[in-house]
Amino acid sequence: MKRNAAVKSLTDILMTLALLFLMGYPFWGDAAHEWAGAVMLLLFLLHHILNANWYHTIFRWKYTPVWVFQPTLDLMALLAMLGLMVGGFILSRHLFPQFGRMLRGFHGRISFARLLYMAASCWGLVLMDLHPGHHWTCSWVWRGKQ
């Protein structure tokens, strides 16, 4: 396995483990959840840096139904992760408390952040489950190989 592929695989495994840890919020508490979320943010950024080639080749694919599904699924997962990040920053009480303090004076902002965070986490769970499975099992289809 090439070094870059090994780093990509390790990043994906660590993201999966971080996601499983984050889902155990009632067991670990606020502080551990926020730290794991910060690690997940760093892994998310690394994942996108390592897979930057995907962005360069997206418009060179063959136009098939799978081609349409692939970027749509990835975009929806990206939006869910961004919703989690924004909501997480606002709701943070341990790691980034300054964001929450800034917005607590504005009526309804925390309620919106909580709603955004919960909706993004529910949709993100589904989309992030589909994302790796679709990339691994259908990569030969959307590249036009048979």
WOPE-V950966 format. One record per pair of residues at least 24 apart in sequence whose C-alpha atoms are under 8 Angstrom apart, sorted by the first residue. I is the first residue (numbers start at 1). J is the second residue. Records with the same first field share a line. If there is no record, write none. Layout:
BEGIN
I: J + J
END
This chain:
BEGIN
4: 50
8: 47 + 50
11: 43 + 46 + 47
12: 47
14: 43
15: 40 + 43 + 44
30: 93 + 94
31: 94 + 95
34: 88 + 92 + 94 + 95
35: 95
37: 88
41: 85
61: 142 + 143 + 144
62: 142 + 143 + 144
64: 142
66: 141 + 142
67: 142
70: 134 + 142
73: 127 + 130 + 131
74: 131
76: 127
77: 124 + 127 + 128 + 131
80: 120 + 121 + 123 + 124
81: 120 + 124
83: 116 + 117 + 120
84: 116 + 117 + 120 + 121
86: 113 + 117
87: 113 + 114 + 116 + 117
88: 113 + 117
END
